[in-house]
Amino acid sequence: MHILYCLSGEHQYELLDSVAAKFHEEPGVFKLLIVDSVMALFRVDFTGRGELADRQQKLAQMLSRLQKLSEEFNVAVFITNQVCDKGG
């Protein structure tokens, strides 16, 4: 098991290059890639409605990259998302 920690949404995207390199170095070893709380860092990086389009674009790039990794290396990708409830 390998665990990578991200500092920002951009860092999260950049780490996918490291993941791809590791998958390439050890073909067939990895079967699952988990991205925990994919939106959390994007919410921090892009605050407010004025940055919604930029955030959505970066998220789309991230998801596209994950799909390519899944297809190229035959790896399942499991993505979680932060869930909030105001309660009441």
C-alpha angles and dihedrals in degrees: 000000000000123000123197124188122210128213099193142358090265091050089050090055092046091052088064087073089058090047091050091049091051091048089050093048092051107031116196094008097100119063103165136041116191121197108190117206096352094187100047097087094040089055089055094045095046113039126175134022092279090070097042094104092051091048092050091049093051091046091051090052090050093050092046091052091049091051091051091050090050093051097041097048100026091239126149113235118210115191126190125193132206111258122204130188124187090204126207 
